Amino acid sequence: MPPPLPPPEVDADLFAWLVEHGLTKPRAGRGGEATQPLPGRLVVNLVSGEAFVELLNSVFQHHGVKQRLTAHSGQPQQTWTQVARGLHRFDVELDDEAVGILASGDQATVLELLTELHLVYKHWAANEAKRRKRQPKNRRAQPQQGQQQGGYASRAGPSAEHPAVASAPDTAREPETARDSEQLPSTEKTARHSPTANHGRADARVAGGDEPPPPPPP
């Protein structure tokens, strides 16, 4: 009887990623090692594709991605088809031939895919972090609605849309003349603003008897 094969080992960073998403627990006393062995139960679930479904769902939830995969226990072909849909978000494409090889239980191919997914995920997560940092800056750069509809911009100074602000100094000098014209009789108002005002007053004096009276008889 051949001796049992040793459990496969993965990079310590990859192992920590699996621990972070709840697929396994950290091993005591092996924190400083470069590689970590995978538990036998986890290897079985990875080969069936169910652990990949669990891992991808945890990643999507962590990053707020609205996508949910479903594992089909005892049906590796359907489960790996679900995995292929989830990997599409990370630009990892599995054709029908690759899905068939994974569903056949090829452990080496499964572990190779796990390593590739970890590398692709780190790149994707870095891009997601940059995109989220840019979003608040873009929102602050957009003008507010109040500024577009007569807010701060309309109060900053005179403009074509608000001519009253520009013409205010001219109208401030008119009240004195307006009050004088209201106190004058209607004929005097007309005479004051008429181009022939002086001639009109002279005619009015002649017609109204403004000449001095004749001397009394001796």
Protein Blocks (a to p, Z undefined) as FASTA:
>chain_A
ZZddddddddfklmmmmmmnopaccdehilmpmbdcddfklmmmmmnommmmmmmmmmmm
mnopacdddddehilklmmmmmmmmmmmnopacdfklmmmmmnopaklmmmmmmmmmmmm
mmmmmmmmmmmmmmmmmmmmpccfklmnoplmmmnpccfklmmlmmmmmmmmmmmmmmmm
mmpcfklmmmmmpcklmmmmmmmmmmnopaccddddZZ
